[in-house]
Amino acid sequence: MRDRGFRRSLLFLVLMLAAAIPWTASYSQERVRLAYSSTDAINAIWTVAQDLGFYKKHGLDSDLVYIGSTTISVAAILAGDIHVGNAAGSGVAFAAARGADLVSVGCFINTLVYELVVLESVKSPEDLKGKAIGISRFGSVSDVAAREMLKGVGLKPMEDVNILQIGGASDRAAAFSRGAIAGFPSPPGNVHLTGKLVPYRILVNMADIEKRYPLPFICAVTTKSYLAKKRDAAKRVIMAMIEAGHYFKTNREGTQRIVAKYLRGANKDYLEDAYRSTAKLIERVPYTTREGMKIQLDDALKVNPGKKLTVDDLIDDSIVRELEKQGFIDRVYGKKG
């Protein structure tokens, strides 16, 4: 009898200990390779999640790497070198139009906010005619931004104004300073990071446009095959990023410290401008903009007219929908009043 009573007491103790363990610790540590596309504030949701341990909290042993272009990030995801990575809707759509099985499972910034930095001598859009502006690569977000800003001021890309592949931000700044290009698209505040430029001005700021251009911009992208095999891991990535988004929006100084850690030369002017604009844009509920993805898909299908695709082929909202229904987002952000 005493032995039976001892076993019952032991079982009760084990159950009590198990109940005391936080639910997040019950995950086995899933190894995931993740990628972000820039070291500036716009991409910082990825690094905030890494530095504050949100991936680990949700049972992920994360290896976060920097890949400085949507097109290269897409190639790494398709090759299986990256499990979930940042890619804009343009990269997803153009890859899918060529037969890739990419899908966006969540977007944390769904709009394109860039500035067009031009030579001081460029006083109006007309002054850009016959000149060139520099981007990173064709099909990249900087390419989309350049084309939209030119169209927004009544100029025809590649007709009125040439677009050149130059490389990263430092390459574009160098080409600008030596006069090889007359302008370049730059994320908010980034002009403060370029060092001593030749005299410049901001010709267009997309944030000042009344209706912002919809674009799946900062998005968690994977392959449909990975999602089918490792959906729980992908879900945990999104959970970690939702927590990172909340931290970003509510902890200015902490976020700025993390941005400064990854972005060399991040000065006070940059950190203030970039934080202020980015914090406004981060989605509480990170659904991918269907309107924005439709725009990118239509452009991709012009290049590959025989391909039959719909927006539903490029977006899987099921994880975000599930987290919203389960109340996870309300627990992180607090219920809306």
N, C-alpha and C positions, 0 to 999 in steps of 0.2 A: 504493500500500500504506500509505504513511504517512498519507494522507488518510482511509483506511478505519479505521486504528487510532485516529486522532484522533476520528472520529465515535463509535467504540465507547467511548472514554474519556469523551467528553462525555455520551453517553447514560448511562453508569455514574454520572457525577457528578450528573446530573439526578435519577436514581432514588434515589441516596443522600440528596439534599436533600429529596426528597418524603417519604421514609421518616422523616426527622428532624422533620417538621412534626407537631405534636400532632393527633390525629384530630379534636378538636373544632374546630380551625381550618379543617378542610376543608369545613365547612358554609358555604353562602352565607348572608348575614344576612337572615333572613326577618322582615319587619315584622309585629309582632303587637300588638294592643291588648288589654290585660289590665285587670281590675278587682278590687279588694278591697273588703270591705264594712264594715270598721271599722278604726280606728287603734290599737286595743288589742292586747294580746299574743296573743290568740286568733287574730287574722288576720295576725300578723307573718310567717308563713312566706312570704307574698307579697312583703313589703317586704325581708325578709332576702335572698331570691333576687335582687331588683333591686339592692340596695345592694352586695352582695358579687359581683355580676357573673355569677351563675349562668345567667341567661337568655342573656347575651352569650356565655358559655362554650359554650353549646349552640347557637350560631348564630342567636340571636334578637335582633332590634332591637326591644326591648320599650318600649311606652308604657304605663306602669302608672298607672291613675287610681283615685281613691277614689269609690265610690258607696255611700252609707250605708244601704242597705236591700236585702234580698234581692229584694223585689218590683220595685224599680226596676232592680236589676242584671239580673234576668231579662228585663225589657222591653228593656234595652240590648243584651243578647245576641241576643234575637230580632230586633231591628232591624238587627243587623249592625254596630252601633257598637262593640261589644266582641266580640272573637273567643273569648276564654276568660275567664271571670270566676268570682268566688266566688258561690256560691248554695247555700243549704241545701236539704235534701230536700223541705221543705214547698213552697218556691217552684217546684222542678222538677215535683213531682207536680201541684200546682194548675194550673200552666201547661199541662202535658201533658193534663190532663183537659179543658182548653178547646181542645185541638187543636194545641198547640205541639210542635215537634220537638226539645225539649231533651233532653240526655242528660248524665249524670254520668260523667266518664272517670276520676276518682280522688278519694278523700276522705282528708284528712289528719287530721281529727278526726271521729270517728264516734259521738260521744255529746254529749248536751246537759248542760252543767254551768253552772248559774245559781244565784244566791241570790235569795231574796225579801226585799227590804228593806221594813220596815214601820215605822209610827210606834211609838214606845216604849210608847204606851198599848195597843197590840195585843199582848196577852200570850199569846193562844192563837188557833188557827184560828177558833174561834167568834166572837171579837171582830171578825173581818173581815166577818161577815155583814151585808149591807145597805150595805156600803161599796164603793169602786171602787179598782182598781189600774190603773196606766198602762203602755201598751206603745208601740212605735213605730208599727206599722201592722198591721192584720189580715192574717194569713197570713205574717207575719214570724217570725223565730226567737224574738223576745221574746214574741210572741203564743203560740207553741207552749209556750215555757217557763212562761209565766204559767198557762196552762191545766193543764199537767201538774203543776205544784207545787200548785195548788189542789186538783186531783183527788187528789194524793198525801196531802193532809191531810183528805180527806173532804168537800171543798166542791165545789159544782157551779158551774162557770164560767157567767156571765151569768144565773144564777138566784140563787145565794147571794151571789155577788160580781160586780159589774159590771166589765167590761173596757173601757177607753177608749183610743182612739187619741190619743196625746199628741205624739209626735215623737221626736227623738233623746234621748240620755242627758241632756244638759244641760236639755232641755225637761222631761223627766220629773222631774229633781231639783228644778227650779223649781216645778213643779206640786205636788210632794210637800211642799216647804217652805212653800208658801202654803196647804196643806190641801185642795187640789182633789182629791187622791187619797190613799189611805191606805197605798199601797205601790207598788213597781215591781220588775220583775225586773232583775237586774244581773249581768254576767259576774264571775267571781272577781276580787276585789281592786278592782273599779271603784268601790266605795263610797269608797275613799281619794281618788278624783279629783273628787268632787262638791263640794269646797269645804265651807263650813260649812253643814251640814244641821241641821234641827231634830232633836231627840233621836230616835234610831232604834235598831232591833235587827234581827237576821237571824232571820226566822221559819223559813225552810226553806233548806237548802243541798243542792242536788241531788248534790253530790259525796259527801255523807254517806249517801246512799241506797245500800243494799247492792247492788242491781242497777241500774246506771245506765241511764237512758233512752236507747235506741239511736236515733240520728238522724244522717243524713248532714249534717254541720254545716259544716265548712270543706272545701269541695269545688271541684274544677276542673270547670266546667260549660260546655258549648258546644252548638251545634246539630248535629243529625245531618248536615245538609248541609255545614257547615264541616268536620266530621270526615271526611266522604267525600272532600272536595276537598283538605283540608290536614292529613291525618292525621299526617304527619311533623312538622309544626309543633306540633300538639297533643302529640305524643309528647315533643318537646323541652321543652315547658312542664312536663310531668310530671317529666322527668329533672331539670330545674332545681329544681323544688320538692322532690323527694326529697333532693337535696343540701342545700337550705335546711333541711329538716326535721332532717337529721343535724346540721347546724351548730347549730340551735336547741337540740337535746337535749344537745349536748356542749360548748357555749360559752356559759356563763351571762352573763358580763360583756359579751361582744361582742353577744349578742342583746339584752341590756338596753339597751345604747347605741343600737341601731337602734330599739327600741321607743320609747325616750325621744325620739329624733329626730322621730318621726312623731306622738307623742302628747303634746300640750302639757300641762304640769303633772304629768307622770308622776313621782311622788315615790318615795323609796326603799321605803316600805311597799308601795305598789302594785307596783313592779317585782319585789320579792321574792315577794309572794303570787301575782301573776299568772304569773311565770316558773315557779315551783314547780308550780303546778297544770297549766299548759299543757304543759310539757315531758313530763309523764307521759302526756298524751293523744295526742300526735302519733304517727301510725301509721308504723311502719317500712316496711310494705308497704301502700300506700294503696288497698286495695280499698274500694269503697263498701259500707256495711252494707246487706245485703238485708233483714234483719229491720226495720231502721229505715225503709228506703224503703217497705216494705210497709205500715207503719203510716201513713205520710204519704199513700200512694196510696189506702188505704182511706178516709181522711178526705176526700180530694179527690173520690172517686167518690160519696160521700154527697151532695155538692153537685151533681155531674154524673152522675147514676145511669145514664144511657144510654150512657156511654162505655165501650168495651171496651179495657182496658189491663192489662198485667201489669208486674211489676217489671223484667222483661227489656227492656221498652220504654223504661225510664228510666235504665238503667245499661248502659254499655259497658266491660267490664273488660279488653278485649283488649290495651290498651296496658300496663297494669300487669302483666298476665299475661305479656306478651312480655318486659318488662324484668326480671321475676323469673326467667324461664326463661333469659334471656341472661346472667344473673349480674350485671347492673348494680347491683342493690340490695346484693348481697353485696360488690361492689367499693367501694361508698360506705360502708356500715356495717361491713364486715368480716363474715366468715362466723360464724354462730352456732356456739358450741362444743358 
